[in-house]
Amino acid sequence: MGVDPTRPLVLVDVDEVLGLFMRGFGRFLEGRGLEFRVDRFALFQNIYRPGEDQHLAVEEGKAHFDDFFRLGCGDMEPAPGGAQALRTLSRRANVVILTNAPGAGRLARARWLGRHGLDYPLVLNSGPKGPIAAGLVAQVGGPAAFVDDLISNLDSVAERAPAVNRFQMVADPRLQPLAPAAPDRHRRIDDWDELREAIETAVLR
């Protein structure tokens, strides 16, 4: 992957960290006559048919999710400040994008990253991120940081690679008050300028 073993490693998620996924997915659903209501920190349970108070069946929601990655994930706004922050960090650290996404969406995701100045090594994962993060961290001798919006992924990395500095980031202001946090286990920073400074302090000292 071109990771320099002499430099620190920064592992970064995409959806709701580098990209405003919920906004893009919401527009995609609107084009299909559906509504995406941001009333909880959830995905499939926020998809509704207009006028209904019961969310779409989860299996139907998953089908739209897979279609979005194949057909619509290029229509996603970048999180403010993310590209600039990684550009600065990449001068002294390895930056690797570690994202959970359907395999069919790899090319669209890579194109989106390149179009927004985020053309770093891309690892597509499925399920908990701890095992693959631990494998990547083992390739470098220095400190590492991991950034994700989901507590489950942060906990997974804490279990499999406890020495990694973990940061929770939720980019969409609509989701920030809804997102669960675990400040006793993972530092929460929702602003990329502040987060970049914290990562620099943690791994580039």
C-alpha positions as CSV (number, residue, x, y, z in Angstrom):
1,M,0.0,0.0,0.0
2,G,3.0,2.3,0.0
3,V,2.9,2.8,3.8
4,D,6.2,4.1,5.1
5,P,7.1,2.1,8.2
6,T,9.1,4.9,9.6
7,R,6.2,7.4,9.7
8,P,3.1,7.5,12.0
9,L,-0.2,6.2,10.7
10,V,-3.5,8.0,10.5
11,L,-6.6,5.8,9.7
12,V,-9.6,7.8,8.7
13,D,-13.3,6.8,7.9
14,V,-15.3,8.4,5.1
15,D,-19.0,8.5,5.9
16,E,-19.8,11.3,8.3
17,V,-16.1,11.9,8.8
18,L,-14.7,13.0,5.5
19,G,-18.1,13.1,3.6
20,L,-21.6,14.2,4.6
21,F,-23.1,10.8,3.8
22,M,-26.5,11.3,5.3
23,R,-27.1,14.4,3.1
24,G,-26.1,12.6,-0.1
25,F,-28.1,9.5,0.8
26,G,-31.1,11.6,1.6
27,R,-31.0,13.3,-1.8
28,F,-30.7,9.9,-3.4
29,L,-33.8,8.6,-1.6
30,E,-35.8,11.7,-2.5
31,G,-35.1,10.9,-6.1
32,R,-36.8,7.6,-5.5
33,G,-39.9,9.2,-3.8
34,L,-38.8,8.5,-0.2
35,E,-37.9,10.6,2.8
36,F,-34.8,10.5,5.0
37,R,-35.7,11.9,8.4
38,V,-32.8,12.8,10.7
39,D,-34.6,12.1,14.0
40,R,-32.2,9.5,15.4
41,F,-28.6,8.4,14.9
42,A,-29.5,5.5,12.6
43,L,-29.6,4.7,9.0
44,F,-32.3,2.3,7.8
45,Q,-34.7,3.3,10.6
46,N,-34.7,6.8,9.2
47,I,-36.1,6.0,5.8
48,Y,-39.9,6.6,5.3
49,R,-42.5,6.8,2.6
50,P,-44.0,10.2,2.5
51,G,-46.8,10.6,5.1
52,E,-46.1,7.4,6.9
53,D,-44.9,7.1,10.5
54,Q,-43.4,3.6,10.2
55,H,-39.9,3.4,8.7
56,L,-39.2,1.3,5.6
57,A,-38.5,-2.3,6.2
58,V,-34.8,-2.7,6.9
59,E,-34.2,-5.1,4.0
60,E,-35.7,-2.5,1.6
61,G,-33.5,0.2,3.1
62,K,-30.4,-2.0,2.6
63,A,-31.3,-2.4,-1.0
64,H,-31.4,1.4,-1.5
65,F,-28.1,1.7,0.5
66,D,-26.4,-0.7,-1.9
67,D,-27.8,1.1,-4.9
68,F,-26.6,4.4,-3.5
69,F,-23.0,3.1,-3.4
70,R,-23.3,1.8,-6.9
71,L,-25.1,4.7,-8.5
72,G,-25.2,7.8,-6.3
73,C,-22.3,8.0,-3.8
74,G,-20.5,10.5,-6.0
75,D,-23.2,13.0,-4.9
76,M,-21.8,13.6,-1.4
77,E,-20.4,16.8,-0.1
78,P,-17.0,16.7,1.6
79,A,-16.9,17.5,5.3
80,P,-15.6,21.1,5.8
81,G,-11.9,21.1,6.5
82,G,-11.3,17.4,6.1
83,A,-9.2,17.5,2.9
84,Q,-7.1,20.3,4.2
85,A,-6.5,18.6,7.5
86,L,-5.3,15.4,5.9
87,R,-3.1,17.3,3.5
88,T,-1.3,18.8,6.4
89,L,-1.1,15.5,8.3
90,S,0.2,13.6,5.2
91,R,3.3,15.7,5.1
92,R,4.6,13.9,8.2
93,A,2.4,10.8,8.5
94,N,0.9,8.0,6.4
95,V,-2.8,8.6,5.8
96,V,-5.0,5.6,4.9
97,I,-8.7,5.7,4.2
98,L,-10.5,2.8,6.1
99,T,-14.1,2.6,5.1
100,N,-17.0,0.2,5.4
101,A,-18.7,0.1,2.1
102,P,-20.2,-2.5,-0.3
103,G,-17.6,-4.0,-2.7
104,A,-19.5,-2.8,-5.7
105,G,-19.0,0.8,-4.6
106,R,-15.2,0.7,-4.5
107,L,-14.6,2.5,-7.8
108,A,-17.2,5.2,-7.1
109,R,-15.8,5.7,-3.7
110,A,-12.2,6.0,-5.0
111,R,-13.3,8.5,-7.6
112,W,-15.1,10.6,-5.0
113,L,-12.0,10.6,-2.8
114,G,-9.8,11.7,-5.7
115,R,-12.2,14.4,-6.9
116,H,-12.1,16.0,-3.4
117,G,-8.4,15.9,-2.8
118,L,-8.4,12.8,-0.7
119,D,-6.5,10.4,-3.0
120,Y,-4.9,8.3,-0.3
121,P,-4.6,4.5,0.0
122,L,-8.1,3.1,0.3
123,V,-9.1,0.0,2.3
124,L,-12.6,-1.3,1.9
125,N,-13.7,-3.2,5.0
126,S,-16.8,-5.1,6.2
127,G,-17.8,-5.4,9.8
128,P,-15.7,-4.3,12.8
129,K,-12.6,-2.3,12.0
130,G,-10.4,-3.5,14.8
131,P,-8.8,-6.5,13.1
132,I,-7.8,-4.7,9.9
133,A,-6.7,-1.6,11.8
134,A,-4.5,-3.7,14.0
135,G,-2.9,-5.3,10.8
136,L,-2.3,-1.9,9.3
137,V,-0.8,-0.5,12.5
138,A,1.6,-3.4,12.7
139,Q,3.2,-2.2,9.5
140,V,4.5,1.0,11.1
141,G,6.8,1.4,14.1
142,G,5.5,4.7,15.3
143,P,2.3,5.9,16.8
144,A,-1.1,5.7,15.1
145,A,-4.5,7.4,15.2
146,F,-7.9,6.2,14.1
147,V,-10.9,8.4,13.3
148,D,-14.5,7.2,13.0
149,D,-18.0,8.3,13.8
150,L,-19.2,5.0,15.2
151,I,-18.6,3.9,18.8
152,S,-18.7,0.2,17.7
153,N,-15.7,0.7,15.4
154,L,-13.8,2.7,17.9
155,D,-14.4,0.0,20.5
156,S,-13.3,-2.6,18.1
157,V,-10.0,-0.8,17.5
158,A,-9.6,-0.3,21.2
159,E,-9.9,-4.0,21.7
160,R,-7.6,-5.1,18.9
161,A,-5.0,-2.3,18.9
162,P,-5.3,-0.5,22.3
163,A,-2.2,1.6,21.8
164,V,-3.9,3.5,18.9
165,N,-5.1,7.0,19.6
166,R,-8.9,7.0,18.9
167,F,-11.0,10.0,17.9
168,Q,-14.7,10.2,17.3
169,M,-15.8,12.6,14.6
170,V,-19.4,13.3,13.5
171,A,-19.3,15.8,10.6
172,D,-23.0,16.5,10.0
173,P,-24.3,19.2,12.4
174,R,-27.7,17.6,12.3
175,L,-26.3,14.3,13.6
176,Q,-23.9,15.7,16.2
177,P,-26.5,16.0,19.0
178,L,-27.9,12.6,18.2
179,A,-24.7,10.6,18.1
180,P,-23.8,8.5,21.1
181,A,-20.4,9.3,22.6
182,A,-18.1,7.5,25.0
183,P,-15.7,10.2,26.2
184,D,-14.2,7.9,28.8
185,R,-12.9,5.7,26.0
186,H,-12.6,7.8,22.9
187,R,-12.0,11.5,22.5
188,R,-14.9,13.3,20.6
189,I,-14.0,16.2,18.3
190,D,-16.4,17.3,15.6
191,D,-14.3,20.1,14.0
192,W,-11.5,19.1,11.5
193,D,-9.2,22.0,12.5
194,E,-9.4,21.1,16.1
195,L,-9.1,17.4,15.3
196,R,-6.0,17.9,13.1
197,E,-4.3,19.6,16.0
198,A,-5.2,16.8,18.4
199,I,-3.9,14.2,16.0
200,E,-0.7,16.1,15.5
201,T,-0.2,16.3,19.3
202,A,-0.9,12.6,19.7
203,V,1.1,11.1,16.9
204,L,3.5,13.7,15.5
205,R,5.1,14.9,18.8
